[in-house]
């Protein structure tokens, strides 16, 4: 580290500290440094985030918040804070979600493709009738002209 500092260190042009003072409280700083996600509220003031369902609390009937956009602030320790127009909203966790369905592996994909092929080959093929309009389009002769 000393060798690195000796080779690359540069003296500042001005000895004064150019940093501004922090104007935010520690709680505001924690919200600023979170991961922010947006969600829309449903009619019953619910939304889903990371396979969990949340519902706002303490909003009376809450008609004014239906369809509102929330900001979900996820801290790095996993805590969640909800913000609506800069205000922290109380919430409760409704139900734990099931884990996402795993992706199909190669064997199950081949099995489902084989089933689809067998179902398709079991169907009889459709053959249009001999007098079907699509047949013989090239052999159409014009109708004889009527004489007045």
Backbone as CSV, one residue per row, in Angstrom:
resi,resn,N_x,N_y,N_z,CA_x,CA_y,CA_z,C_x,C_y,C_z
1,UNK,0.830,-1.188,0.000,0.000,0.000,0.000,0.882,1.263,0.000
2,UNK,1.967,1.227,0.771,2.864,2.386,0.817,3.502,2.624,-0.541
3,UNK,3.891,1.545,-1.226,4.484,1.679,-2.562,3.465,2.267,-3.539
4,UNK,2.219,1.803,-3.473,1.167,2.313,-4.341,0.939,3.799,-4.090
5,UNK,0.866,4.207,-2.814,0.670,5.623,-2.484,1.861,6.472,-2.926
6,UNK,3.062,5.927,-2.821,4.250,6.683,-3.239,4.245,6.921,-4.746
7,UNK,3.737,5.968,-5.507,3.744,6.112,-6.958,2.586,6.959,-7.484
8,UNK,1.390,6.860,-6.857,0.204,7.460,-7.456,-0.430,8.576,-6.644
9,UNK,0.043,8.898,-5.473,-0.577,9.933,-4.648,-0.338,11.314,-5.259
10,UNK,-1.384,12.162,-5.207,-1.299,13.513,-5.745,-1.766,14.472,-4.656
11,UNK,-1.040,15.534,-4.465,-1.441,16.542,-3.476,-2.602,17.356,-4.021
12,UNK,-3.600,17.689,-3.192,-4.720,18.504,-3.677,-4.279,19.935,-3.972
13,UNK,-4.989,20.590,-4.899,-4.663,21.977,-5.227,-5.009,22.912,-4.085
14,UNK,-6.111,22.621,-3.375,-6.552,23.466,-2.267,-6.600,22.618,-0.995
15,UNK,-6.121,23.152,0.105,-6.144,22.370,1.344,-7.529,22.343,2.016
16,UNK,-8.501,23.114,1.512,-9.830,23.149,2.119,-10.616,21.888,1.766
17,UNK,-11.470,21.445,2.702,-12.326,20.288,2.486,-13.516,20.711,1.622
18,UNK,-13.709,20.075,0.479,-14.768,20.449,-0.460,-16.054,19.657,-0.246
19,UNK,-16.084,18.752,0.710,-17.284,17.952,0.966,-18.348,18.803,1.640
20,UNK,-19.603,18.598,1.201,-20.719,19.290,1.831,-21.206,18.489,3.031
21,UNK,-21.822,19.142,4.002,-22.347,18.386,5.137,-23.575,17.573,4.706
22,UNK,-23.771,16.454,5.359,-24.917,15.598,5.060,-26.150,16.229,5.686
23,UNK,-27.195,16.427,4.865,-28.407,17.085,5.331,-29.518,16.097,5.661
24,UNK,-29.264,14.798,5.519,-30.282,13.796,5.750,-30.063,13.103,7.094
25,UNK,-31.159,12.667,7.678,-31.071,11.904,8.926,-30.574,10.489,8.594
26,UNK,-30.139,9.750,9.595,-29.695,8.375,9.318,-30.800,7.495,8.721
27,UNK,-32.070,7.717,9.110,-33.174,6.935,8.547,-33.347,7.255,7.063
28,UNK,-33.251,8.546,6.715,-33.369,8.934,5.314,-32.207,8.391,4.495
29,UNK,-31.006,8.403,5.061,-29.852,7.845,4.357,-30.038,6.358,4.105
30,UNK,-30.599,5.649,5.078,-30.831,4.210,4.904,-31.832,3.967,3.777
31,UNK,-32.868,4.822,3.670,-33.841,4.664,2.584,-33.235,5.011,1.231
32,UNK,-32.338,5.969,1.206,-31.697,6.352,-0.056,-30.828,5.209,-0.575
33,UNK,-30.168,4.501,0.327,-29.230,3.457,-0.073,-29.877,2.077,-0.216
34,UNK,-31.201,2.012,-0.291,-31.927,0.747,-0.479,-32.122,0.470,-1.962
35,UNK,-32.531,-0.749,-2.249,-32.970,-1.087,-3.602,-34.424,-0.672,-3.726
36,UNK,-34.757,0.099,-4.739,-36.103,0.641,-4.910,-36.823,-0.115,-6.033
37,UNK,-38.058,-0.538,-5.735,-38.917,-1.210,-6.708,-40.282,-0.522,-6.667
38,UNK,-40.981,-0.462,-7.792,-42.316,0.139,-7.809,-43.358,-0.954,-7.968
39,UNK,-44.479,-0.781,-7.277,-45.600,-1.711,-7.348,-46.895,-0.920,-7.360
40,UNK,-47.941,-1.499,-7.971,-49.264,-0.880,-7.977,-50.153,-1.610,-6.997
41,UNK,-50.992,-0.850,-6.295,-51.917,-1.442,-5.330,-53.157,-1.961,-6.042
42,UNK,-53.697,-3.059,-5.545,-54.937,-3.603,-6.083,-56.115,-2.918,-5.400
43,UNK,-57.324,-3.380,-5.703,-58.513,-2.770,-5.113,-58.582,-2.964,-3.610
44,UNK,-58.031,-4.069,-3.110,-58.047,-4.285,-1.665,-56.716,-3.901,-1.020
45,UNK,-55.982,-2.980,-1.661,-54.734,-2.406,-1.161,-53.658,-3.459,-0.948
46,UNK,-53.574,-4.431,-1.847,-52.558,-5.477,-1.788,-51.582,-5.311,-2.946
47,UNK,-50.401,-5.856,-2.767,-49.429,-5.933,-3.845,-48.524,-7.123,-3.559
48,UNK,-47.819,-7.585,-4.588,-46.915,-8.709,-4.438,-45.490,-8.242,-4.657
49,UNK,-44.608,-8.804,-3.835,-43.193,-8.478,-3.953,-42.400,-9.697,-3.515
50,UNK,-41.531,-10.176,-4.372,-40.678,-11.330,-4.101,-41.476,-12.518,-3.590
51,UNK,-42.517,-12.858,-4.294,-43.339,-14.030,-4.024,-44.040,-13.968,-2.666
52,UNK,-44.289,-12.786,-2.182,-45.049,-12.580,-0.954,-46.124,-11.548,-1.237
53,UNK,-47.209,-11.619,-0.474,-48.311,-10.689,-0.676,-48.409,-9.777,0.551
54,UNK,-48.454,-8.481,0.303,-48.508,-7.470,1.361,-49.804,-6.680,1.229
55,UNK,-50.268,-6.127,2.349,-51.464,-5.284,2.342,-51.214,-4.086,3.249
56,UNK,-51.649,-2.912,2.766,-51.521,-1.701,3.580,-52.481,-1.767,4.750
57,UNK,-52.108,-1.108,5.856,-52.955,-1.067,7.039,-53.219,0.371,7.435
58,UNK,-54.293,0.558,8.199,-54.573,1.850,8.807,-54.934,2.954,7.842
59,UNK,-55.569,2.633,6.728,-55.912,3.657,5.753,-57.415,3.903,5.681
60,UNK,-58.178,3.534,6.700,-59.626,3.677,6.632,-60.143,2.752,5.556
61,UNK,-61.048,3.240,4.740,-61.524,2.422,3.621,-60.501,2.395,2.495
62,UNK,-59.667,3.428,2.406,-58.553,3.406,1.476,-58.903,3.530,0.015
63,UNK,-60.069,4.071,-0.294,-60.454,4.167,-1.706,-59.483,5.039,-2.496
64,UNK,-58.900,6.025,-1.863,-58.038,6.942,-2.609,-56.727,6.286,-3.026
65,UNK,-56.334,5.190,-2.361,-55.065,4.551,-2.699,-55.214,3.388,-3.670
66,UNK,-56.421,3.075,-4.096,-56.583,1.994,-5.069,-55.866,2.347,-6.357
67,UNK,-55.034,1.441,-6.816,-54.299,1.669,-8.054,-53.110,2.602,-7.902
68,UNK,-52.817,3.035,-6.677,-51.690,3.950,-6.463,-50.372,3.203,-6.645
69,UNK,-49.334,3.951,-6.981,-48.013,3.374,-7.151,-47.216,3.562,-5.867
70,UNK,-46.667,2.466,-5.361,-45.836,2.481,-4.161,-44.386,2.260,-4.552
71,UNK,-43.500,2.722,-3.694,-42.091,2.401,-3.833,-41.740,1.441,-2.714
72,UNK,-41.267,0.270,-3.074,-40.849,-0.731,-2.100,-39.344,-0.584,-1.939
73,UNK,-38.911,-0.209,-0.739,-37.491,-0.029,-0.453,-36.993,-1.274,0.270
74,UNK,-36.101,-2.003,-0.372,-35.570,-3.226,0.204,-34.149,-2.973,0.671
75,UNK,-33.954,-3.007,1.984,-32.626,-2.793,2.553,-31.774,-4.044,2.321
76,UNK,-30.488,-3.909,2.488,-29.591,-5.020,2.231,-29.686,-6.102,3.292
77,UNK,-30.285,-5.790,4.441,-30.512,-6.821,5.457,-31.862,-7.509,5.271
78,UNK,-32.633,-7.130,4.226,-33.891,-7.785,3.912,-35.127,-7.067,4.427
79,UNK,-34.980,-6.009,5.218,-36.150,-5.291,5.714,-36.785,-4.499,4.575
80,UNK,-38.101,-4.353,4.669,-38.859,-3.682,3.612,-39.574,-2.485,4.192
81,UNK,-39.506,-1.366,3.476,-40.211,-0.139,3.830,-41.024,0.283,2.621
82,UNK,-42.268,0.684,2.856,-43.136,1.133,1.773,-43.241,2.644,1.811
83,UNK,-43.088,3.268,0.648,-43.206,4.720,0.533,-44.290,5.060,-0.482
84,UNK,-45.139,6.024,-0.105,-46.126,6.568,-1.040,-46.041,8.084,-0.925
85,UNK,-45.596,8.721,-2.006,-45.403,10.170,-2.060,-44.526,10.651,-0.907
86,UNK,-43.472,9.899,-0.623,-42.504,10.286,0.395,-42.884,9.928,1.822
87,UNK,-44.046,9.332,2.030,-44.480,8.969,3.381,-44.350,7.464,3.562
88,UNK,-43.907,7.051,4.758,-43.791,5.639,5.078,-45.180,5.101,5.391
89,UNK,-45.533,3.978,4.765,-46.856,3.386,4.915,-46.764,2.113,5.754
90,UNK,-47.699,1.926,6.711,-47.712,0.668,7.471,-48.308,-0.458,6.621
91,UNK,-47.813,-1.673,6.833,-48.275,-2.815,6.046,-48.227,-4.071,6.899
92,UNK,-48.838,-5.122,6.348,-48.725,-6.432,6.977,-48.519,-7.473,5.889
93,UNK,-47.842,-8.549,6.252,-47.593,-9.643,5.337,-48.815,-10.544,5.342
94,UNK,-49.449,-10.717,4.175,-50.672,-11.505,4.105,-50.391,-12.997,4.057
95,UNK,-49.652,-13.440,3.088,-49.431,-14.876,2.926,-48.053,-15.112,2.332
96,UNK,-47.413,-16.139,2.831,-46.138,-16.531,2.249,-46.413,-17.227,0.926
97,UNK,-45.679,-16.885,-0.082,-45.875,-17.501,-1.390,-45.143,-18.821,-1.487
98,UNK,-45.552,-19.592,-2.438,-44.866,-20.843,-2.704,-43.592,-20.539,-3.481
99,UNK,-42.606,-21.387,-3.392,-41.408,-21.151,-4.194,-41.757,-21.237,-5.675
100,UNK,-41.033,-20.527,-6.514,-41.340,-20.568,-7.939,-41.164,-21.977,-8.492
101,UNK,-41.953,-22.303,-9.499,-41.856,-23.625,-10.093,-40.508,-23.774,-10.786
102,UNK,-39.857,-24.903,-10.581,-38.549,-25.078,-11.216,-38.700,-25.227,-12.722
103,UNK,-37.660,-24.877,-13.422,-37.672,-25.008,-14.875,-37.657,-26.482,-15.253
104,UNK,-38.239,-26.785,-16.399,-38.272,-28.175,-16.860,-36.862,-28.618,-17.240
105,UNK,-36.535,-29.855,-16.856,-35.255,-30.390,-17.282,-35.426,-31.036,-18.654
106,UNK,-34.359,-31.552,-19.189,-34.366,-32.060,-20.554,-35.304,-33.263,-20.715
107,UNK,-35.353,-34.125,-19.700,-36.191,-35.323,-19.795,-37.668,-34.958,-19.867
108,UNK,-38.108,-34.032,-19.028,-39.531,-33.683,-19.028,-39.914,-32.942,-20.305
109,UNK,-39.003,-32.147,-20.861,-39.288,-31.466,-22.124,-39.461,-32.494,-23.239
110,UNK,-38.562,-33.491,-23.298,-38.680,-34.527,-24.327,-39.976,-35.314,-24.162
111,UNK,-40.361,-35.590,-22.926,-41.593,-36.330,-22.669,-42.809,-35.547,-23.168
112,UNK,-42.865,-34.249,-22.862,-44.016,-33.449,-23.300,-44.037,-33.294,-24.820
113,UNK,-42.879,-33.207,-25.464,-42.826,-33.122,-26.928,-43.302,-34.434,-27.543
114,UNK,-42.891,-35.558,-26.967,-43.339,-36.857,-27.479,-44.845,-37.014,-27.339
115,UNK,-45.399,-36.558,-26.227,-46.849,-36.626,-26.041,-47.572,-35.771,-27.081
116,UNK,-47.059,-34.586,-27.361,-47.687,-33.706,-28.352,-47.616,-34.329,-29.746
117,UNK,-46.492,-34.962,-30.065,-46.359,-35.619,-31.374,-47.353,-36.763,-31.505
118,UNK,-47.493,-37.568,-30.454,-48.422,-38.701,-30.502,-49.856,-38.215,-30.654
119,UNK,-50.200,-37.142,-29.978,-51.550,-36.589,-30.084,-51.805,-36.054,-31.494
120,UNK,-50.799,-35.449,-32.085,-50.950,-34.875,-33.419,-51.062,-35.968,-34.485
121,UNK,-50.300,-37.042,-34.351,-50.373,-38.117,-35.345,-51.648,-38.928,-35.202
122,UNK,-52.290,-38.913,-34.026,-53.533,-39.660,-33.829,-54.705,-38.988,-34.539
123,UNK,-54.601,-37.707,-34.819,-55.683,-37.008,-35.511,-55.708,-37.408,-36.978
124,UNK,-56.911,-37.609,-37.539,-56.958,-37.881,-38.981,-56.642,-36.601,-39.754
125,UNK,-55.991,-36.781,-40.894,-55.662,-35.608,-41.708,-56.906,-35.168,-42.468
126,UNK,-57.048,-33.901,-42.656,-58.205,-33.349,-43.354,-57.878,-33.262,-44.837
127,UNK,-58.770,-33.806,-45.630,-58.602,-33.739,-47.080,-59.844,-33.076,-47.656
128,UNK,-59.706,-31.932,-48.346,-60.879,-31.260,-48.892,-61.560,-32.100,-49.983
129,UNK,-62.837,-31.874,-50.135,-63.624,-32.598,-51.141,-63.137,-32.252,-52.545
130,UNK,-63.416,-33.129,-53.528,-62.950,-32.859,-54.901,-63.552,-31.595,-55.500
131,UNK,-64.752,-31.226,-55.069,-65.363,-30.020,-55.626,-65.135,-28.795,-54.736
132,UNK,-64.165,-28.874,-53.864,-63.872,-27.746,-52.967,-63.354,-26.571,-53.793
133,UNK,-63.727,-25.321,-53.431,-63.297,-24.158,-54.225,-61.794,-23.980,-54.308
134,UNK,-61.046,-24.497,-53.330,-59.603,-24.312,-53.379,-58.947,-25.216,-54.407
135,UNK,-59.626,-26.269,-54.759,-59.051,-27.197,-55.745,-59.285,-26.661,-57.157
136,UNK,-58.342,-26.863,-58.000,-58.509,-26.542,-59.407,-58.632,-25.068,-59.708
137,UNK,-57.986,-24.231,-58.933,-58.049,-22.796,-59.211,-57.449,-22.479,-60.580
138,UNK,-56.458,-23.231,-60.984,-55.825,-22.958,-62.271,-56.667,-23.418,-63.447
139,UNK,-57.653,-24.276,-63.232,-58.453,-24.834,-64.321,-59.777,-24.112,-64.488
140,UNK,-59.952,-22.962,-63.931,-61.224,-22.250,-64.021,-61.351,-21.657,-65.413
141,UNK,-62.462,-21.978,-66.041,-62.725,-21.410,-67.375,-63.740,-20.301,-67.216
142,UNK,-63.572,-19.241,-67.957,-64.523,-18.122,-67.804,-65.911,-18.543,-68.283
143,UNK,-66.903,-17.954,-67.699,-68.296,-18.245,-68.077,-68.540,-17.722,-69.482
144,UNK,-69.395,-18.440,-70.264,-69.653,-17.967,-71.637,-70.350,-16.601,-71.613
145,UNK,-69.976,-15.787,-72.546,-70.564,-14.452,-72.607,-72.004,-14.533,-73.093
146,UNK,-72.849,-13.796,-72.482,-74.268,-13.784,-72.887,-74.445,-12.769,-73.999
147,UNK,-75.236,-13.128,-74.979,-75.517,-12.213,-76.088,-76.789,-11.450,-75.803
148,UNK,-76.799,-10.173,-76.055,-78.008,-9.395,-75.769,-79.101,-9.565,-76.759
